């Protein structure tokens, strides 16, 4: 059984991010530096390995000859570090210790451009006392640590014909994650937000989803526990864009809506991590501190002349209820823009359907039940538009149909129970070759159409 090193990649990425913000001895950096060796030993014991090799090929992480799509999206800082070191991956020995990890994170935070060659990078690691992390030559080099023969099967077979749509979607997701992460990190350090970048990446998302949302919606469901504030904002932006397109909004409005989704939680950059990432319920004092993020986010955005009014309104109002409750406290005369109300729906839906350290994901059906039962929380029109666009089975969801076939939802149908599904396996559960994949509209007027049997969470 192959074990996936997803959580180790998250630790490495978060370690680099924290070191960019704080000094080497800071408790947040130290905590990750000590956690990684312990988690590595546990991982190696479970997988029966003596060391962990994470390959890097074209900004993508590779483990045992297979692309790690989710980790590649949230781990782009690690991929970038490898490019700067002119290497094709990192080999972590089981005896790596916390001091080495701190130096590793420090080096990643300091290098701002590619080194001349791999030998220089290896010498730099030795100078920093990093003995138990080794740098591999690039993938094309016969001495690549992964071994070209090891990659000849699954790696080359699966990836040589590269699913261009999925790879393009992965790069788009990487850029969206980086945009949000940079905004939060920069805000924490008192830097100005790069509104131009947020606008540019929002435009790419609008353009990149013209043919549909299936590929990218699959990618953004990666359970990035330790960075879920970033992943949450990306998913809210994607949901808002999906619903906006169903409303036939023009491209400029879609772009502004997407950007508002990406930046709606930027105020959380000012919330202490021990509150933001607390695995249990917040107490009253902690809740009061957490609730300041909406006001803080609006104030941060108001300090940037390029930030749109929708972005400011989205940050301020995504926790305001339709009946006037919620937070921040708003005057009775204040109105709310429809798109802000839509962002609120997207925000709550994503939070309830996503995996969190403190809860399992709820199904869309259960989430709709919760939202409808919470009278006065949501604008009925905004909620209705959302349900019609997303359905009970959002694009990217994996389904089992009553005839035994399996597939991925490509679009919601007119009936929320009957989406459009790309069939990928036969009735016996055997994977079909790509050329035999075919779409079935479960809402079509045809006889003997199957129904949805199960949503695979």
Secondary structure, 3 states (H helix, E strand, C coil): CCCCCHHHHHHHHHHHHHHHHCCCCCHHHHHHHHHHHHHHHHHHHHHCCCEEEEEEECCEEEECCEECHHHHHHCHHHHHHHHHCCCCEEEEECCCCHHHHHHHHHHHHHCCCCCCCHHHHHHHHHHCCCCCEEECCCCCCCCCCCCHHHHCCHHHHHHCCCCHHHHHHHHHHHHHHHHHHHHHHHHHCCCCCCHHHHHHHHHHHHHHCCCCCHHHHHHCCCCCHHHHHHHHHHHHHHHHHHHHHHCCCCHHHHHHHHHHHHHCCHHHHHCCHHHHCCCCCCCHHHHHHHCHHHHHHHHHHHCCCCCCHHHHHHHHHCCECCCCCECCCCCCCCCCCHHHHHHHHHHHHHHHHCCECCECCCCHHHHHHHHHHCCCCCCHHHHHHHHHHHCCCCCCCEEEECCCCEEEEEECCCCCCCCEEEEEECCCCCECCHHHCEEEECCCCCCCCCCEEEEEC
